[in-house]
Amino acid sequence: MAINAEQRTLVKVFSLDRRYVIPDYQRPYVWRFDDAFQLVEDLKSAWRRGDEDFFLGSIVLMGEPESSTMEVIDGQQRLTTLALLFAVLRNYTEDEARQNELTDLLKTTANSIRSIAAEPRVQVRNLDRAFFEQYIINDDVIGLRELVSADLPSQGQRNIRDNVQAIIEALDDVLSADDPWSFVQYVVTSVSLVVVETDGVESAHRIFGVLNTRGVPLTASDVFKARVLGSIDETHRDAYAELWDQRIEPISGGPDPFFQHLLVLITRSSAKRTLIEEFNERVLDKYLSDNGAERFIDEILAPLALAYMQASESGSDVSPQTERILDLLRQYPSEDWMPVAMWVLNHSLSEAKRNEILSGLERVFGVYTAAGVSADQRSTRIVQLLRDLQDALADDGHDDDSLARVFRIPDNIRQRAILRAKGNLPVSALRRILLLRAHYAELDALELLPRQVGVAQLLPKHAIPGVASTIEHEQWSGRLGTLALVRGKPGSPDTAASWQQIRQRVVGRAGFASTIATDLSGMDELTPESLASRQQQIVCRIAEFWDIVRDSDGIDLTVLPEGDLVQTAGGKSLARSRRTRLSDVVATGLLSPGDRLVWERRNKGDEFRVTVTGDGQLELKDGMRVSSPSAACEAVAGSRAQALDVWKRLSDGASLRSIWKIYERRFTR
């Protein structure tokens, strides 16, 4: 039994003729939108900090020594997501030579002398392999984004589609940068994995168990503790060691995140380098050079660790209203809001003023999250909040106008947030967050929630009694109008026999006060009209909760159609991450009202024709209108087919795929 472990950069992992096969006995690709988004955010942060070696964890492989094909025992999720990242980067790279370099990371190069075929480097489970090769390996990100859940038979395929969208959203600021290729270079040359290889099944699984269940790694907190306590006189060291442990050990999830937030709070700036390096240099050097180790523990660590516990864990020693505002903040997947919350909870303020500031923090953080801005942009805004709050509350001044200026939200962020709330939302924490804000707005109070709150999907993939056949699943899937809050884990609407059964499941499991986000009793049928009405009501409630209904010119953003919002400054900044719609293409003139599209199925002797309308839809022969090429395929032939490939403009034979590519090149890059 041979075991080999080596740290390798990604360019070495994804090079030569190496192939990584996911065996069928492995679980499917289970990472969701938030997981993929966070991976890219971590890579971006390391790139901007200039980390010379960013460690991405370990993978465990099994195969014969020197073999180029290895089975993946542990690491499927990261390897697959990295392949998605390379595919997205290739899609948005215009230089052909660079596209080829990214393709080399995704697939091996054929070599007839060595009998090597051109194959995907990451070979997912058989159930999803052909799908992965078609859309990821063979560069069809555009086609992948056109697919809806009804087209995808496995959860793994749905996760691949959703995570490509997550990566596109996370990369938005990178792709808009002056030199996005430097990010690619950083990822492949400075990001590394520890690759553990063995030739036996038993040893591979034993290694996997050891890596995932044993060992207590040295934390940044351990490093800081040793340095600070080492600077304290021996006569007081034990007492301060006990105080340190009393404040730090109860922190759940480990203390390093606390020190990361403490760094931001003390320096009033975003972290640029590793935590150990920057905290030592920018915080501890300052205190310890002035014999201030005891003062650091007494004045900084002890009180702010307590504030961190109050902010991060329910049941802490704060008032009920403060606790409910903090619970709103805990609903977000990111804790970037934490430095401001720590500052507020540690500051001498009246309860009313404390709650006002925490509510303002939630509003800013919530709107920026809903708008889909990058983690770096959110972090920059949090740092600015810290600076502005200190100025606004200086000299015991509690000026309401000055606080309003602190929490001001610019028009472009409001526009982005409303546009995203109106659109198709990925399966992520954002769905639950937005529905809860609509719920609270209608109640005009922060209701105490059940222990577990889920989000139920209302729209089944197939027609059932009570659900109108005129609902376009592609258009409505993932929109807030098709979602509802429930207590516990929601069931699938696809197992219901009728709309009444779906409605009863939601109403019977609500566990909340009745609001637009929880109550379906008034919806006797699910129709395009009832969905549109519910969607608009939910968006309005969200905007009311965060006070972003109007922009600085007094325009009501909630009543603007998506097409109008897309043309705003905030909407244009979302162009790349939004899925391209037929109406977008018509608005640019790449397709014109009256253009006729034809689909010829020569093998069946069929020919279908549709006409582009002025409002960006497709009109069928019988006068029915649909909003997308794939919906047109389903309407005329009962099959979604490869819509962008089959529909061609009658006047010049141009496929919709070629037109879509022009749109993305001209208007989203």
ZAKEMI-870254 format. One record per residue (C-alpha): x, y, z; residue number from 1; residue in three letters. Coordinates in steps of 0.2 Angstrom, whole numbers, plus 5000, padded with zeros to 4 digits. Layout:
<rs>
R   xx   yy   zz   i  aa
R    X    Y    Z NUM Ala
...
</rs>
This chain:
<rs>
R   xx   yy   zz   i  aa
R 5000 5000 5000   1 Met
R 5008 5016 4994   2 Ala
R 5003 5033 5000   3 Ile
R 5009 5050 4993   4 Asn
R 5004 5067 4998   5 Ala
R 5010 5083 4989   6 Glu
R 5005 5101 4989   7 Gln
R 5001 5106 4971   8 Arg
R 4995 5122 4963   9 Thr
R 4979 5121 4952  10 Leu
R 4989 5122 4936  11 Val
R 4998 5106 4941  12 Lys
R 4981 5098 4947  13 Val
R 4973 5102 4930  14 Phe
R 4987 5098 4918  15 Ser
R 4996 5085 4908  16 Leu
R 4984 5070 4905  17 Asp
R 4977 5069 4923  18 Arg
R 4959 5064 4924  19 Arg
R 4948 5063 4940  20 Tyr
R 4934 5051 4940  21 Val
R 4919 5053 4952  22 Ile
R 4914 5035 4955  23 Pro
R 4895 5031 4954  24 Asp
R 4895 5026 4972  25 Tyr
R 4899 5044 4977  26 Gln
R 4885 5056 4982  27 Arg
R 4880 5068 4968  28 Pro
R 4887 5085 4966  29 Tyr
R 4878 5093 4981  30 Val
R 4886 5111 4982  31 Trp
R 4872 5124 4980  32 Arg
R 4873 5143 4975  33 Phe
R 4879 5149 4991  34 Asp
R 4894 5137 4992  35 Asp
R 4900 5141 4974  36 Ala
R 4898 5159 4977  37 Phe
R 4908 5159 4993  38 Gln
R 4922 5149 4985  39 Leu
R 4924 5162 4972  40 Val
R 4923 5176 4985  41 Glu
R 4937 5167 4995  42 Asp
R 4948 5166 4979  43 Leu
R 4944 5185 4975  44 Lys
R 4949 5190 4993  45 Ser
R 4965 5180 4992  46 Ala
R 4969 5188 4975  47 Trp
R 4966 5205 4981  48 Arg
R 4976 5203 4997  49 Arg
R 4991 5196 4986  50 Gly
R 4992 5179 4996  51 Asp
R 5007 5170 4988  52 Glu
R 5000 5153 4993  53 Asp
R 4981 5151 4996  54 Phe
R 4977 5134 5002  55 Phe
R 4961 5126 4997  56 Leu
R 4961 5111 5007  57 Gly
R 4965 5093 5002  58 Ser
R 4958 5080 4990  59 Ile
R 4960 5061 4992  60 Val
R 4963 5050 4976  61 Leu
R 4964 5032 4973  62 Met
R 4973 5023 4958  63 Gly
R 4988 5014 4953  64 Glu
R 5005 5023 4956  65 Pro
R 5010 5034 4941  66 Glu
R 4992 5032 4934  67 Ser
R 4985 5047 4925  68 Ser
R 4967 5042 4930  69 Thr
R 4962 5043 4948  70 Met
R 4946 5040 4957  71 Glu
R 4940 5054 4968  72 Val
R 4937 5048 4986  73 Ile
R 4936 5066 4994  74 Asp
R 4936 5082 4984  75 Gly
R 4922 5080 4972  76 Gln
R 4913 5096 4976  77 Gln
R 4929 5107 4975  78 Arg
R 4935 5099 4959  79 Leu
R 4919 5101 4950  80 Thr
R 4916 5119 4956  81 Thr
R 4933 5123 4950  82 Leu
R 4929 5116 4933  83 Ala
R 4914 5127 4932  84 Leu
R 4924 5142 4937  85 Leu
R 4936 5139 4922  86 Phe
R 4922 5136 4910  87 Ala
R 4914 5153 4915  88 Val
R 4931 5162 4914  89 Leu
R 4933 5155 4897  90 Arg
R 4915 5160 4891  91 Asn
R 4920 5178 4896  92 Tyr
R 4937 5178 4888  93 Thr
R 4938 5185 4871  94 Glu
R 4956 5181 4866  95 Asp
R 4956 5164 4857  96 Glu
R 4974 5159 4864  97 Ala
R 4968 5162 4882  98 Arg
R 4952 5153 4879  99 Gln
R 4963 5138 4873 100 Asn
R 4973 5139 4889 101 Glu
R 4957 5138 4899 102 Leu
R 4951 5123 4889 103 Thr
R 4968 5114 4893 104 Asp
R 4963 5115 4911 105 Leu
R 4946 5107 4908 106 Leu
R 4951 5093 4896 107 Lys
R 4966 5083 4891 108 Thr
R 4974 5085 4874 109 Thr
R 4973 5071 4862 110 Ala
R 4989 5062 4858 111 Asn
R 4989 5047 4846 112 Ser
R 5007 5042 4850 113 Ile
R 5003 5040 4868 114 Arg
R 4985 5034 4865 115 Ser
R 4978 5048 4875 116 Ile
R 4960 5054 4870 117 Ala
R 4954 5072 4873 118 Ala
R 4943 5069 4888 119 Glu
R 4936 5080 4903 120 Pro
R 4949 5081 4917 121 Arg
R 4934 5080 4930 122 Val
R 4923 5066 4925 123 Gln
R 4907 5067 4935 124 Val
R 4895 5053 4939 125 Arg
R 4888 5044 4924 126 Asn
R 4871 5051 4927 127 Leu
R 4877 5068 4924 128 Asp
R 4893 5065 4913 129 Arg
R 4885 5069 4896 130 Ala
R 4877 5084 4902 131 Phe
R 4893 5091 4910 132 Phe
R 4903 5087 4895 133 Glu
R 4890 5096 4883 134 Gln
R 4888 5112 4893 135 Tyr
R 4904 5114 4904 136 Ile
R 4918 5105 4894 137 Ile
R 4912 5110 4877 138 Asn
R 4909 5128 4881 139 Asp
R 4890 5131 4881 140 Asp
R 4887 5142 4896 141 Val
R 4875 5152 4886 142 Ile
R 4864 5136 4882 143 Gly
R 4866 5130 4900 144 Leu
R 4858 5146 4907 145 Arg
R 4843 5144 4896 146 Glu
R 4839 5128 4904 147 Leu
R 4825 5127 4917 148 Val
R 4823 5114 4931 149 Ser
R 4810 5105 4921 150 Ala
R 4824 5101 4908 151 Asp
R 4835 5094 4921 152 Leu
R 4832 5076 4927 153 Pro
R 4844 5076 4942 154 Ser
R 4848 5088 4956 155 Gln
R 4867 5087 4952 156 Gly
R 4863 5095 4935 157 Gln
R 4852 5108 4943 158 Arg
R 4866 5112 4955 159 Asn
R 4878 5114 4940 160 Ile
R 4867 5126 4932 161 Arg
R 4863 5136 4947 162 Asp
R 4882 5136 4952 163 Asn
R 4887 5143 4935 164 Val
R 4875 5157 4939 165 Gln
R 4883 5159 4956 166 Ala
R 4900 5160 4949 167 Ile
R 4895 5173 4936 168 Ile
R 4887 5184 4949 169 Glu
R 4903 5182 4961 170 Ala
R 4915 5186 4946 171 Leu
R 4905 5202 4941 172 Asp
R 4918 5214 4948 173 Asp
R 4933 5204 4942 174 Val
R 4926 5203 4924 175 Leu
R 4924 5222 4925 176 Ser
R 4941 5225 4931 177 Ala
R 4955 5232 4920 178 Asp
R 4965 5216 4920 179 Asp
R 4953 5201 4924 180 Pro
R 4966 5189 4917 181 Trp
R 4977 5192 4932 182 Ser
R 4964 5184 4942 183 Phe
R 4965 5168 4931 184 Val
R 4984 5168 4933 185 Gln
R 4982 5170 4952 186 Tyr
R 4970 5156 4954 187 Val
R 4980 5143 4943 188 Val
R 4997 5147 4950 189 Thr
R 4995 5153 4968 190 Ser
R 4980 5142 4974 191 Val
R 4985 5125 4979 192 Ser
R 4977 5108 4985 193 Leu
R 4986 5095 4995 194 Val
R 4984 5079 4984 195 Val
R 4984 5063 4994 196 Val
R 4985 5048 4983 197 Glu
R 4985 5029 4988 198 Thr
R 4982 5013 4978 199 Asp
R 4970 5004 4990 200 Gly
R 4952 5007 4993 201 Val
R 4953 5003 5012 202 Glu
R 4968 5015 5014 203 Ser
R 4959 5029 5004 204 Ala
R 4944 5029 5015 205 His
R 4954 5028 5031 206 Arg
R 4964 5043 5025 207 Ile
R 4947 5052 5021 208 Phe
R 4941 5048 5039 209 Gly
R 4957 5054 5047 210 Val
R 4957 5071 5037 211 Leu
R 4939 5074 5042 212 Asn
R 4938 5069 5060 213 Thr
R 4955 5070 5068 214 Arg
R 4967 5083 5073 215 Gly
R 4965 5100 5081 216 Val
R 4974 5113 5070 217 Pro
R 4983 5128 5077 218 Leu
R 4971 5143 5076 219 Thr
R 4976 5162 5074 220 Ala
R 4969 5164 5092 221 Ser
R 4982 5152 5099 222 Asp
R 4996 5162 5090 223 Val
R 4989 5179 5097 224 Phe
R 4986 5172 5115 225 Lys
R 5004 5165 5116 226 Ala
R 5011 5182 5111 227 Arg
R 5000 5193 5122 228 Val
R 5002 5182 5137 229 Leu
R 5020 5181 5134 230 Gly
R 5021 5200 5136 231 Ser
R 5013 5200 5153 232 Ile
R 5022 5200 5169 233 Asp
R 5022 5182 5177 234 Glu
R 5013 5188 5193 235 Thr
R 4998 5193 5182 236 His
R 4999 5180 5168 237 Arg
R 4988 5167 5175 238 Asp
R 4974 5178 5179 239 Ala
R 4974 5186 5162 240 Tyr
R 4976 5168 5154 241 Ala
R 4960 5164 5164 242 Glu
R 4951 5180 5158 243 Leu
R 4956 5176 5140 244 Trp
R 4949 5158 5141 245 Asp
R 4933 5164 5149 246 Gln
R 4930 5176 5134 247 Arg
R 4936 5166 5120 248 Ile
R 4933 5148 5123 249 Glu
R 4913 5150 5123 250 Pro
R 4914 5156 5106 251 Ile
R 4905 5143 5095 252 Ser
R 4913 5139 5078 253 Gly
R 4930 5144 5084 254 Gly
R 4938 5161 5088 255 Pro
R 4946 5166 5072 256 Asp
R 4931 5174 5064 257 Pro
R 4930 5185 5080 258 Phe
R 4948 5191 5077 259 Phe
R 4944 5194 5059 260 Gln
R 4930 5206 5064 261 His
R 4940 5214 5078 262 Leu
R 4954 5218 5065 263 Leu
R 4941 5227 5054 264 Val
R 4934 5236 5070 265 Leu
R 4950 5242 5077 266 Ile
R 4959 5247 5060 267 Thr
R 4943 5254 5052 268 Arg
R 4948 5245 5036 269 Ser
R 4946 5229 5026 270 Ser
R 4959 5215 5029 271 Ala
R 4971 5214 5015 272 Lys
R 4983 5200 5020 273 Arg
R 4982 5184 5031 274 Thr
R 4974 5186 5048 275 Leu
R 4989 5181 5058 276 Ile
R 5001 5193 5048 277 Glu
R 4989 5208 5048 278 Glu
R 4982 5207 5066 279 Phe
R 5000 5205 5073 280 Asn
R 5006 5220 5063 281 Glu
R 4992 5232 5064 282 Arg
R 4985 5228 5081 283 Val
R 4997 5219 5093 284 Leu
R 5013 5228 5088 285 Asp
R 5004 5244 5093 286 Lys
R 4998 5238 5110 287 Tyr
R 5013 5227 5115 288 Leu
R 5026 5240 5110 289 Ser
R 5019 5251 5123 290 Asp
R 5018 5238 5137 291 Asn
R 4999 5237 5134 292 Gly
R 4996 5218 5134 293 Ala
R 4985 5219 5149 294 Glu
R 4976 5235 5142 295 Arg
R 4973 5225 5126 296 Phe
R 4964 5211 5136 297 Ile
R 4955 5223 5148 298 Asp
R 4949 5236 5135 299 Glu
R 4948 5227 5119 300 Ile
R 4947 5208 5119 301 Leu
R 4936 5205 5134 302 Ala
R 4922 5218 5131 303 Pro
R 4922 5215 5112 304 Leu
R 4922 5196 5114 305 Ala
R 4906 5198 5124 306 Leu
R 4899 5210 5111 307 Ala
R 4903 5197 5098 308 Tyr
R 4894 5183 5108 309 Met
R 4879 5194 5110 310 Gln
R 4878 5198 5091 311 Ala
R 4881 5180 5085 312 Ser
R 4871 5169 5097 313 Glu
R 4853 5170 5102 314 Ser
R 4848 5170 5120 315 Gly
R 4861 5183 5125 316 Ser
R 4859 5197 5138 317 Asp
R 4851 5210 5127 318 Val
R 4833 5217 5127 319 Ser
R 4820 5207 5117 320 Pro
R 4819 5220 5103 321 Gln
R 4837 5221 5101 322 Thr
R 4838 5202 5100 323 Glu
R 4825 5202 5086 324 Arg
R 4835 5214 5076 325 Ile
R 4851 5204 5079 326 Leu
R 4841 5189 5073 327 Asp
R 4838 5198 5057 328 Leu
R 4856 5200 5054 329 Leu
R 4860 5182 5059 330 Arg
R 4849 5176 5044 331 Gln
R 4862 5182 5032 332 Tyr
R 4875 5169 5026 333 Pro
R 4889 5182 5028 334 Ser
R 4894 5190 5044 335 Glu
R 4902 5205 5036 336 Asp
R 4890 5216 5047 337 Trp
R 4898 5210 5063 338 Met
R 4911 5224 5066 339 Pro
R 4897 5237 5066 340 Val
R 4886 5226 5078 341 Ala
R 4901 5223 5089 342 Met
R 4904 5242 5090 343 Trp
R 4886 5246 5094 344 Val
R 4884 5233 5107 345 Leu
R 4900 5239 5115 346 Asn
R 4896 5257 5114 347 His
R 4887 5267 5128 348 Ser
R 4870 5271 5120 349 Leu
R 4852 5271 5125 350 Ser
R 4842 5256 5120 351 Glu
R 4832 5266 5107 352 Ala
R 4848 5273 5099 353 Lys
R 4856 5256 5099 354 Arg
R 4841 5248 5090 355 Asn
R 4840 5262 5078 356 Glu
R 4858 5260 5073 357 Ile
R 4856 5241 5072 358 Leu
R 4840 5242 5061 359 Ser
R 4850 5254 5050 360 Gly
R 4864 5242 5049 361 Leu
R 4852 5228 5044 362 Glu
R 4844 5239 5031 363 Arg
R 4860 5243 5022 364 Val
R 4867 5226 5023 365 Phe
R 4851 5218 5017 366 Gly
R 4849 5230 5002 367 Val
R 4867 5227 4997 368 Tyr
R 4865 5208 4999 369 Thr
R 4849 5209 4989 370 Ala
R 4857 5219 4976 371 Ala
R 4870 5205 4974 372 Gly
R 4886 5216 4976 373 Val
R 4902 5208 4979 374 Ser
R 4909 5204 4996 375 Ala
R 4923 5217 4994 376 Asp
R 4910 5230 4990 377 Gln
R 4899 5225 5005 378 Arg
R 4915 5225 5016 379 Ser
R 4920 5243 5010 380 Thr
R 4902 5249 5014 381 Arg
R 4904 5241 5032 382 Ile
R 4920 5250 5035 383 Val
R 4913 5266 5029 384 Gln
R 4898 5264 5041 385 Leu
R 4911 5262 5056 386 Leu
R 4919 5278 5051 387 Arg
R 4903 5288 5048 388 Asp
R 4895 5281 5064 389 Leu
R 4910 5287 5074 390 Gln
R 4908 5304 5067 391 Asp
R 4889 5305 5068 392 Ala
R 4890 5301 5087 393 Leu
R 4905 5311 5091 394 Ala
R 4903 5324 5105 395 Asp
R 4888 5316 5112 396 Asp
R 4878 5321 5097 397 Gly
R 4864 5310 5092 398 His
R 4858 5320 5076 399 Asp
R 4844 5311 5067 400 Asp
R 4849 5319 5050 401 Asp
R 4867 5314 5052 402 Ser
R 4862 5295 5056 403 Leu
R 4851 5296 5040 404 Ala
R 4866 5301 5030 405 Arg
R 4876 5287 5038 406 Val
R 4863 5274 5031 407 Phe
R 4860 5282 5014 408 Arg
R 4858 5269 5000 409 Ile
R 4862 5276 4983 410 Pro
R 4850 5274 4968 411 Asp
R 4860 5261 4959 412 Asn
R 4860 5249 4973 413 Ile
R 4841 5252 4976 414 Arg
R 4838 5248 4957 415 Gln
R 4849 5232 4958 416 Arg
R 4840 5226 4973 417 Ala
R 4822 5229 4966 418 Ile
R 4827 5221 4949 419 Leu
R 4834 5206 4958 420 Arg
R 4819 5204 4969 421 Ala
R 4808 5205 4954 422 Lys
R 4818 5191 4944 423 Gly
R 4821 5173 4945 424 Asn
R 4831 5170 4961 425 Leu
R 4843 5155 4963 426 Pro
R 4841 5142 4977 427 Val
R 4850 5151 4991 428 Ser
R 4847 5160 5007 429 Ala
R 4841 5175 4998 430 Leu
R 4824 5168 4995 431 Arg
R 4821 5166 5013 432 Arg
R 4828 5183 5018 433 Ile
R 4817 5192 5005 434 Leu
R 4801 5183 5010 435 Leu
R 4804 5186 5028 436 Leu
R 4806 5205 5025 437 Arg
R 4790 5205 5016 438 Ala
R 4782 5196 5030 439 His
R 4788 5208 5043 440 Tyr
R 4783 5223 5033 441 Ala
R 4765 5217 5032 442 Glu
R 4765 5214 5050 443 Leu
R 4774 5230 5054 444 Asp
R 4783 5220 5068 445 Ala
R 4797 5208 5070 446 Leu
R 4787 5192 5074 447 Glu
R 4796 5178 5084 448 Leu
R 4799 5164 5071 449 Leu
R 4796 5145 5073 450 Pro
R 4812 5136 5076 451 Arg
R 4814 5130 5058 452 Gln
R 4808 5141 5043 453 Val
R 4808 5134 5026 454 Gly
R 4804 5141 5008 455 Val
R 4790 5131 4999 456 Ala
R 4790 5130 4980 457 Gln
R 4772 5132 4974 458 Leu
R 4774 5129 4955 459 Leu
R 4774 5111 4949 460 Pro
R 4784 5106 4934 461 Lys
R 4769 5098 4926 462 His
R 4751 5103 4924 463 Ala
R 4739 5098 4937 464 Ile
R 4721 5103 4941 465 Pro
R 4720 5121 4948 466 Gly
R 4737 5126 4940 467 Val
R 4734 5135 4923 468 Ala
R 4743 5128 4908 469 Ser
R 4746 5146 4902 470 Thr
R 4759 5148 4916 471 Ile
R 4777 5148 4908 472 Glu
R 4788 5138 4920 473 His
R 4803 5145 4913 474 Glu
R 4797 5163 4916 475 Gln
R 4791 5160 4934 476 Trp
R 4802 5147 4941 477 Ser
R 4812 5154 4956 478 Gly
R 4802 5171 4957 479 Arg
R 4795 5176 4974 480 Leu
R 4777 5175 4968 481 Gly
R 4780 5156 4967 482 Thr
R 4787 5154 4984 483 Leu
R 4780 5154 5002 484 Ala
R 4787 5153 5020 485 Leu
R 4783 5137 5029 486 Val
R 4787 5129 5046 487 Arg
R 4800 5115 5044 488 Gly
R 4806 5107 5028 489 Lys
R 4794 5110 5013 490 Pro
R 4788 5096 5002 491 Gly
R 4789 5096 4983 492 Ser
R 4774 5103 4973 493 Pro
R 4778 5089 4960 494 Asp
R 4771 5076 4972 495 Thr
R 4754 5085 4973 496 Ala
R 4739 5080 4964 497 Ala
R 4731 5097 4963 498 Ser
R 4734 5115 4967 499 Trp
R 4722 5113 4982 500 Gln
R 4734 5100 4989 501 Gln
R 4749 5112 4987 502 Ile
R 4739 5126 4995 503 Arg
R 4734 5115 5010 504 Gln
R 4751 5109 5013 505 Arg
R 4757 5127 5014 506 Val
R 4743 5134 5025 507 Val
R 4743 5119 5036 508 Gly
R 4762 5121 5040 509 Arg
R 4763 5140 5041 510 Ala
R 4766 5142 5059 511 Gly
R 4766 5161 5056 512 Phe
R 4754 5176 5056 513 Ala
R 4745 5178 5040 514 Ser
R 4754 5189 5027 515 Thr
R 4757 5189 5008 516 Ile
R 4772 5178 5011 517 Ala
R 4763 5164 5021 518 Thr
R 4745 5164 5017 519 Asp
R 4738 5157 5000 520 Leu
R 4720 5156 5006 521 Ser
R 4714 5169 4993 522 Gly
R 4722 5160 4978 523 Met
R 4709 5148 4972 524 Asp
R 4719 5144 4957 525 Glu
R 4737 5147 4951 526 Leu
R 4737 5158 4936 527 Thr
R 4748 5170 4927 528 Pro
R 4738 5184 4934 529 Glu
R 4737 5178 4952 530 Ser
R 4756 5175 4952 531 Leu
R 4759 5192 4945 532 Ala
R 4748 5200 4958 533 Ser
R 4757 5190 4972 534 Arg
R 4774 5194 4965 535 Gln
R 4771 5213 4965 536 Gln
R 4764 5213 4982 537 Gln
R 4779 5204 4989 538 Ile
R 4791 5215 4980 539 Val
R 4782 5231 4987 540 Cys
R 4782 5224 5005 541 Arg
R 4801 5221 5003 542 Ile
R 4804 5238 4997 543 Ala
R 4794 5246 5011 544 Glu
R 4803 5236 5024 545 Phe
R 4820 5243 5018 546 Trp
R 4813 5260 5013 547 Asp
R 4819 5258 4995 548 Ile
R 4802 5260 4986 549 Val
R 4808 5277 4978 550 Arg
R 4824 5283 4971 551 Asp
R 4831 5301 4974 552 Ser
R 4820 5308 4960 553 Asp
R 4804 5301 4968 554 Gly
R 4802 5287 4955 555 Ile
R 4793 5272 4962 556 Asp
R 4805 5258 4958 557 Leu
R 4792 5244 4962 558 Thr
R 4780 5248 4948 559 Val
R 4794 5249 4935 560 Leu
R 4794 5234 4923 561 Pro
R 4810 5223 4923 562 Glu
R 4814 5230 4906 563 Gly
R 4814 5248 4912 564 Asp
R 4824 5243 4928 565 Leu
R 4837 5235 4916 566 Val
R 4840 5252 4908 567 Gln
R 4844 5261 4925 568 Thr
R 4862 5263 4931 569 Ala
R 4859 5249 4944 570 Gly
R 4851 5237 4931 571 Gly
R 4865 5240 4918 572 Lys
R 4877 5234 4931 573 Ser
R 4868 5218 4933 574 Leu
R 4868 5214 4914 575 Ala
R 4881 5201 4915 576 Arg
R 4874 5191 4929 577 Ser
R 4856 5192 4922 578 Arg
R 4851 5178 4911 579 Arg
R 4848 5185 4893 580 Thr
R 4830 5186 4889 581 Arg
R 4822 5188 4872 582 Leu
R 4815 5205 4877 583 Ser
R 4833 5211 4880 584 Asp
R 4838 5206 4863 585 Val
R 4823 5214 4855 586 Val
R 4827 5230 4865 587 Ala
R 4844 5231 4857 588 Thr
R 4838 5229 4839 589 Gly
R 4847 5213 4836 590 Leu
R 4830 5205 4834 591 Leu
R 4816 5217 4827 592 Ser
R 4797 5216 4829 593 Pro
R 4790 5206 4814 594 Gly
R 4806 5195 4812 595 Asp
R 4800 5178 4808 596 Arg
R 4809 5163 4816 597 Leu
R 4808 5145 4808 598 Val
R 4812 5128 4815 599 Trp
R 4814 5114 4803 600 Glu
R 4813 5096 4809 601 Arg
R 4818 5088 4792 602 Arg
R 4818 5070 4800 603 Asn
R 4800 5072 4805 604 Lys
R 4795 5083 4790 605 Gly
R 4789 5097 4802 606 Asp
R 4792 5116 4800 607 Glu
R 4787 5128 4814 608 Phe
R 4786 5147 4812 609 Arg
R 4784 5161 4825 610 Val
R 4785 5180 4824 611 Thr
R 4794 5192 4836 612 Val
R 4782 5205 4844 613 Thr
R 4786 5222 4849 614 Gly
R 4785 5218 4867 615 Asp
R 4799 5205 4866 616 Gly
R 4788 5189 4864 617 Gln
R 4786 5176 4851 618 Leu
R 4768 5174 4843 619 Glu
R 4763 5157 4837 620 Leu
R 4752 5153 4822 621 Lys
R 4737 5152 4833 622 Asp
R 4740 5169 4841 623 Gly
R 4747 5162 4857 624 Met
R 4762 5172 4864 625 Arg
R 4777 5165 4874 626 Val
R 4791 5174 4882 627 Ser
R 4806 5163 4877 628 Ser
R 4813 5152 4863 629 Pro
R 4812 5136 4873 630 Ser
R 4794 5140 4878 631 Ala
R 4790 5142 4859 632 Ala
R 4798 5124 4856 633 Cys
R 4787 5117 4870 634 Glu
R 4771 5125 4863 635 Ala
R 4773 5120 4845 636 Val
R 4781 5103 4847 637 Ala
R 4779 5098 4866 638 Gly
R 4798 5098 4868 639 Ser
R 4810 5111 4873 640 Arg
R 4824 5105 4862 641 Ala
R 4840 5115 4860 642 Gln
R 4830 5131 4857 643 Ala
R 4844 5143 4853 644 Leu
R 4851 5131 4840 645 Asp
R 4834 5126 4832 646 Val
R 4826 5143 4829 647 Trp
R 4834 5153 4814 648 Lys
R 4829 5169 4807 649 Arg
R 4820 5167 4791 650 Leu
R 4828 5182 4783 651 Ser
R 4846 5177 4784 652 Asp
R 4847 5160 4792 653 Gly
R 4855 5166 4808 654 Ala
R 4853 5155 4823 655 Ser
R 4847 5162 4839 656 Leu
R 4863 5156 4847 657 Arg
R 4873 5167 4836 658 Ser
R 4862 5182 4840 659 Ile
R 4863 5178 4859 660 Trp
R 4882 5178 4858 661 Lys
R 4882 5195 4849 662 Ile
R 4871 5202 4863 663 Tyr
R 4882 5195 4877 664 Glu
R 4898 5201 4869 665 Arg
R 4891 5219 4865 666 Arg
R 4880 5222 4880 667 Phe
R 4886 5212 4895 668 Thr
R 4905 5213 4895 669 Arg
</rs>
